[in-house]
């Protein structure tokens, strides 16, 4: 079978799930992962003959995609910032808006040269703390997650990328004190309410860990409240919080912080123009 025929099969079978551009992007990722072929092959060799063995591999992936399995879980990895991270269904697939949060932090905090002590809350794949450590080697970076399977993935990513990050299987709801005062706390906590599920794609609902995404309708800011209380006890005076947020609760979050020992609050929009990031300094 020709490569172009495979492409046409993917487009026909997946057109109800993805746009044509997205389908091409997915197929390019798959052929790079399975066969180490660069995407230019679609332009220079569209009639390349695919062996029966390789055709079977691509057909298996196609069937998984039809069942809404994310391509990142099929190939077991994804890009974040400028690094490749292993992922599986025990961890959330890193999002571009989280990458924007990390970029914002690095842009601001890299201006001085002194070492910082950082805590990431909710490590998942480890994409946030590992990226921070790789970009700022003098920083002491710690990270916690309630899920032991997530910690295992994060440690594998740290080892493979040679990032010296301290990982702990801990529940932020049960932690009162950290072992040392912190300069920075960063977190992408769960913040989507269950009533917003109708807006979430099936590939997310069916495969990604719901505990890393959803919060109760009656308590959408629960994780932020705990992070605030934890920060009051453990963040240095002048220390900073960097948080990914749900745009629909931006005013409520501003209200939360106005009642405690924080000031210089700044909210930043993501690439799509939604208020998605918050930075605030402890007095």
SVG drawing of the C-alpha trace seen along z (x, -y; Angstrom):
<svg xmlns="http://www.w3.org/2000/svg" viewBox="-23 -45 47 53">
<polyline fill="none" stroke="black" stroke-width="0.4" points="0.0,0.0 1.2,-3.5 1.8,-6.2 -0.7,-8.5 -3.4,-5.7 -2.7,-5.4 -3.1,-9.1 -6.4,-9.0 -7.6,-6.2 -6.7,-8.2 -8.6,-11.3 -11.7,-9.2 -11.8,-7.4 -10.9,-10.4 -12.7,-13.3 -15.4,-13.2 -12.8,-13.5 -10.2,-15.9 -9.6,-18.5 -7.6,-17.5 -4.6,-19.5 -4.8,-17.7 -5.0,-14.3 -1.9,-15.1 -0.1,-16.2 -1.1,-13.0 0.1,-10.8 3.4,-12.6 4.0,-12.0 3.2,-8.3 5.5,-7.7 8.3,-9.6 7.8,-7.5 7.4,-4.1 9.7,-4.4 11.8,-7.5 10.6,-9.1 10.6,-12.9 7.3,-14.6 8.8,-15.8 8.3,-12.3 4.6,-13.2 5.9,-15.7 8.8,-13.9 7.6,-10.3 3.8,-10.2 3.8,-7.0 6.3,-5.3 5.2,-1.6 4.4,-0.7 5.2,2.9 2.4,5.1 4.0,5.1 4.2,1.3 0.6,1.0 -0.6,3.2 1.1,0.9 -0.5,-2.2 -3.9,-0.4 -3.7,0.5 -3.0,-3.1 -5.8,-4.2 -8.2,-2.0 -7.0,-3.4 -7.5,-6.9 -11.1,-6.1 -11.7,-5.0 -10.5,-8.5 -7.2,-7.4 -4.8,-10.5 -1.9,-10.1 0.4,-11.1 -0.6,-8.0 -0.3,-5.8 3.4,-6.8 3.9,-7.3 5.5,-10.8 4.9,-14.5 6.8,-17.7 6.8,-20.4 8.8,-23.5 11.8,-22.1 11.9,-18.6 10.3,-15.2 8.3,-13.8 7.0,-10.3 3.3,-10.1 0.8,-7.5 -2.9,-7.5 -1.8,-8.0 -0.7,-11.6 -2.3,-14.6 -1.0,-15.3 0.9,-18.7 -1.0,-21.6 0.3,-24.6 -1.1,-27.0 1.0,-25.2 4.0,-25.8 3.0,-29.4 2.9,-29.5 6.4,-28.1 7.7,-30.5 6.3,-33.4 7.9,-32.3 11.3,-31.8 11.1,-35.1 10.6,-37.0 12.6,-34.9 15.7,-34.4 16.6,-38.1 18.5,-37.7 21.3,-35.3 20.7,-34.0 19.5,-30.4 15.8,-29.9 13.9,-27.2 10.9,-26.2 7.9,-23.9 5.7,-22.6 2.3,-21.2 0.8,-18.5 3.7,-17.2 1.9,-14.8 4.6,-14.0 7.0,-16.3 7.0,-18.7 6.9,-21.8 9.6,-21.1 11.9,-19.3 11.8,-22.2 12.5,-24.7 15.5,-22.7 16.9,-22.2 16.6,-25.9 17.8,-27.1 20.3,-24.5 21.2,-26.5 17.6,-26.4 16.5,-23.8 13.3,-22.3 10.9,-20.2 7.6,-18.7 4.7,-16.8 1.8,-14.7 -0.8,-12.6 -0.5,-9.9 2.4,-7.5 2.1,-6.3 2.5,-10.0 5.6,-10.3 7.1,-7.2 6.6,-8.7 8.0,-12.1 11.1,-10.4 11.7,-8.5 11.5,-11.7 13.9,-13.5 16.4,-10.6 16.2,-10.5 16.6,-14.3 19.2,-14.5 17.2,-16.9 17.9,-16.8 14.4,-17.4 13.2,-16.2 9.9,-14.3 7.5,-13.5 4.2,-11.6 2.3,-14.0 -1.3,-15.4 -1.4,-19.2 -4.6,-18.9 -2.6,-17.2 0.6,-19.3 0.9,-22.2 4.7,-22.9 7.5,-22.5 11.1,-21.7 12.4,-25.1 11.1,-28.5 10.2,-28.7 10.9,-31.5 8.4,-30.2 5.4,-28.0 4.0,-27.0 0.9,-24.8 -1.5,-23.7 -4.1,-22.3 -7.4,-20.7 -9.8,-23.5 -12.5,-22.4 -15.9,-21.9 -17.9,-18.8 -20.7,-20.9 -18.2,-21.9 -17.8,-18.3 -20.0,-18.9 -17.3,-21.2 -14.5,-18.6 -13.5,-16.3 -14.0,-12.5 -10.3,-11.8 -9.8,-13.7 -12.8,-12.3 -12.1,-8.7 -8.4,-8.5 -6.9,-11.3 -7.0,-11.1 -10.1,-12.9 -8.6,-13.7 -6.1,-15.9 -8.7,-17.8 -12.0,-18.1 -13.2,-19.8 -16.6,-19.7 -19.2,-22.2 -19.8,-23.4 -16.1,-24.0 -14.3,-25.0 -11.5,-26.9 -10.7,-24.3 -7.2,-23.6 -6.4,-27.3 -7.6,-27.9 -5.3,-25.1 -2.4,-26.5 -3.0,-29.9 -3.0,-28.6 0.1,-26.5 1.8,-29.6 1.1,-31.8 3.1,-29.3 5.9,-28.4 6.4,-31.1 9.0,-33.7 8.1,-37.3 8.3,-38.7 8.0,-35.1 5.8,-34.4 2.9,-32.2 2.5,-31.2 -0.8,-29.5 -2.7,-28.2 -6.4,-29.1 -9.9,-28.6 -10.8,-31.9 -14.4,-31.8 -13.2,-32.1 -10.7,-34.9 -12.7,-37.4 -13.3,-35.0 -9.6,-34.2 -8.8,-37.9 -11.2,-38.1 -9.6,-35.2 -6.1,-36.8 -7.4,-40.2 -8.4,-38.8 -4.9,-37.4 -1.3,-38.4 -0.7,-38.9 -0.4,-41.8 0.9,-42.8 -1.5,-40.4 -1.2,-40.0 -3.4,-38.0 -2.1,-37.0 -3.9,-35.8 -2.9,-32.7 -2.4,-32.4 -6.1,-32.3 -6.8,-35.5 -8.2,-33.8 -7.2,-34.7 -5.2,-31.6 -2.3,-32.5 -1.9,-34.3 1.1,-35.7 1.0,-37.1 3.5,-38.2 3.4,-37.5 3.8,-40.6"/>
</svg>
